[in-house]
Each structure stands twice: as structure tokens, then as C-alpha cells.
Amino acid sequence: MSSAQKFKTLRGFRDFPPEDLALRSHLFERWRETARRYGFQEYDGPPLEGLELYTEKSGDEIVGQLYAFRDKGDRDVALRPEMTPSLARILADRSRALPKPIRWFSVPQLFRYERQQRGRLREHYQWNVDLVGEDSVDADAEVLAVALDSLRSLGLGADQVRARVSDRRLLAALLRSAGVADDRLVTAYTIIDKVEREPRERVAARLVEEAGVTPEVADRIVGIFDATGLDAVRESFGDDPEVAEALDRVRDFLGVMDDLGFGGFVEFDLAIVRGLAYYTGIVFEIFDRVGEFRAICGGGRYDRLLELVGGDPLPAVGFGMGDVVLSELLKDRGLAPTFSREVDWYVGAVTPAERPLARQLAGALRASGDSVVTPLRDQSVRRQLKSAASEGARRVMLVGPDEVARGIVQVRDMADGSETEVEIRSLLGDRAPGDAPGVVAAAGGSPA
């Protein structure tokens, strides 16, 4: 291989130098802090799972979207594209012994072999929050509140983001009322999930071709989405008892969101379908209000997924919030943290003779929890002061022979330039200055 060979990051993957990692860490901190305020506990799983874990839930067609391969043990495996199946697998063996509801969250790195586009890469980190073992609308509302609370903690209020909410049970009732057979509901969901991205004529044509409905029924289904508000749906379809029951459930959910303080974030929108087949109830997606970005977050109720991987039948609700779109949104809105190099101390020595003592002082400061940078070779005072500035040191301590002879060091505050004398023994605590001959004597100590 030529010495001039350059290795590039794989398409759709990212490097995280410190300035980029700072934003990712900022997100992770807020995600974890918010989850813990709601009583959720963190878990994790392996990044490599058996392929059948994903095909069981989504069908064989998902394989083309995965990093899937046969490993050296002749097993079909895949890098995890999402976390919910892993959660279901983990809980399949443990859920009976856990108090309900189970409140778990994770921040995994996920992989999908997809076409790269704005807001979507082939790898990303995703905050997954799941509440298992409770089927009330309060559980649905609490999970959405966690998502919105985290965004609010990042500076994104109700004027910046909105949660669009619907209910799979309501949509199923409306589709049945329009004439869709039960065995074609999932196909219809997948088609009408594109109702905002494809022409209505194309959606109607696909319903005829793929869901097996008549053109009249297809037109009736497309017409449902002309009345997307809660009151409009009730006025048009509320005579159907199944529709009326589902509307009451959505109304109760919106009331709980209002009680939790997030009513201003939430809008009922029948066009939110969530194409995945395993959703069974309330579904939601969170967007920026301007509409410049892809969905920030998506989730909903999935009451039968645990059964698919051999677990007990338990109701569950959860969401996933990726770092890619959210990072772009924070940068665009001026809410991303500003990266700067900084440490608490720069500790150096005026001459080589003081370097052992400087190392001891640096060690004592680090032991107390401070961050410290020291020069790794002999340098002039001028060079050391320049290094201290480039490292973003808040305070500088240069150990010099005259000060050591008096048992003190000079500490400079880099913000205002003020200098303070500090006793060496007060910095070292119980540890006497070290083994360097001359330095020990000059500092007024005795060999340790």
C-alpha cells in the first residue's frame, strides 16, 4: 500500500473530534438527566443480534436495510438497527420478576444500510425510553412528556417544537368504517403513512392496488385525512361506536398531557400513522414548528411486541429520539453548546530542578478533582505561558526556585491576571514534598 494512501470515513458514518463530541455529550447528559427525573433506569444490550430478532418483527424485507451477514459460527446476524427488539428479548426472560411498570431507557448506537440524506445517516445514536406493564393513557402521556421535557431542557419550547399525536385504534376504526378488511389494515397503514409525502391520487391508487379496496373505498379513505382535527373527525365519523370510543381515549390522553404541563406542545393529527406494523395505540412524532427538518422523535404504544420474541404479553409504550436531526436543529437555532478547550490548572516549572515538585503539585490537584496540564519536557517560561493559554487554563502555577525557597508558589488567575501566593504544604496536604534533593530542602520539608 502506498504511503500516500488516505483512509476516509465510511459513507454515512461520522468521526467525533472533541468539538463534535461536546454536542453529543451535551445531548446524552440531558437525555439521561431527564429520564432519571421520571424514574427511568438505564440498560444496554449487544450491538450484534441474531438476524431473526428483526425479521420476526418486520419481515424478511428488512434485511436489505441492515448490516447483516453470516458470522464465523455460521449464524445469521445483524448490527442492531433499533433497540426495541433487544428490549423485548431482554424482558422476555426477566419481566415476571420485575415490579410493574418497568421504566427503562438506553442510548445505543444503531446501524442501518440506507441512502444517506439530510438528517439520516447509516449510523446514529438514539435515546430509547420505554414504559412496560401499564396500558393506561397516563402511561402514554408520561412517555411523551419525557421526550418533550428533554427538548425543553435543551432550549426547545412549545414555540419551537410540536408533538403530532394520533391513535392506531382510531385509525383502524376509521378504516373499517370506510370498508377496509381487518387483514388489509397493516398494508393500508403503510400506504397512508405516505399521505403527506405523496399525491393523494397516488395514495388512492396504491390502496386499490395493494390493499385490495375499490376505487370508491380508496377515495373515502383519502377523504378521512381532510378532517384531521379531533372535533372534525368526531363530526364526520363519531356516529360509529368504535370511532367514538377511540376519540374519547385520545381526548383523555390530551387532558393528561395538559395536566403534565405539555398541552401547548401537543396537536392531534390523524395523518401521523407510524408505518411500523407493531404499533397498537397512541402514536406520535415530534417536529420543529417551521418544518425544516425530519421528525426529531417518534414512538407510540406497542402492546404485542414482547410476545413476538417469546415473552409474556405485556402492554408497552416508548419512543426513539436520534442525535442527528436534533443536533442539526440545535445548531440551526443557536442552541448548541460552544466548544472551548479548558482546564483548571497549568502547572509548570521555571527550571528543570523544580519539575519534580511541579509534578507532585499537579498530582495533588488532580487527586482533589481538578483538571491539570503539565509540560512533558523542559520549556521556557514564555513557552509554558503560551501553552497554558492554548489549553484554556483558568489558573497557572509556575514553580520557581526563589518561591520554593520560601515554601510558596505563585498562582496566576488567567481571567484577570491577578497573582496570589499559596503555601506549598497547603497544596500537598499530608504529603510532604517529594524525593528530589534540593527541592525538598528548599521547600522546608524533609524526605518522605
VENNOR-V572725 format. One line per field, one symbol per residue. phi: phi as a letter, one per 40 degrees, with the letter a starting at -180 (. if undefined). burial: b if it has 9 or more other ideal C-beta (glycine too) atoms within 8 Angstrom, else e. A space follows every 50 residues. Layout:
BEGIN
phi: ???
burial: ???
END
This chain:
BEGIN
phi: .cccdbcbcddgbbcbcdcccccccccdccccccdcccgcbcbaaccbbc dccccccbgcccdccbcbabcccgbcbacccabdccdccccdcbcccccb ccbbaabccbbbcbccacgabcaacbcbbbbbhabccccdcccccdcccc ccccgbcccbbabcbaaccccccccccchccdcbccccdcccccccbbdd cccccccccbcgccdccdcccccdccbccdccccccbcccdccccccccc dcdcccccccgbdccbbcacccbgcccccbadbabbbcccgcbcdcaaai cbcbccccbgcccbcaaaabbccccccccccccgbccccacabcbbbbbc bdcccdcccccccccccchccbbbccacaccccccccccccgccbbbbcb ccccccgbbcbbcccbgcbbcbccccccgcccdcccdgcccccgbbdc
burial: eeeeeeeeeeeeeeeeeeebbbbbebbbebbbbbbeebebebbebeeebe bebbbbbbeeebbeebbbeeeeeeebbbbbbbbbbbbbbbbbeebeebee ebbbbbbbebbbeeeeeeebbbbbbbbbbbbbbbeebebbbbbbbbbbbb bbbbbbeeebbbbbbbbbbbbbbbbbbbebeeebbebbbbbbbebeeeee eebbbbbbeebebeeebbbbbbebbebbebebbbeebbebebbbbbbebb bbbbebbbebebeebbebbbbbbbeeebbbbbbbbbbbeeeebebbbbbb bbbbbbbbbebeebbbbbbbbbbbbbbbbbbebebbeeeeeebbbbbbbb eebbbbbbbbbbebbbeeeeebbbbeeebebeebbebbbebbbbbbbbbb bebbeebbbbbbbbeeeeeebbebbebbeeebbbebeebbebbebeee
END
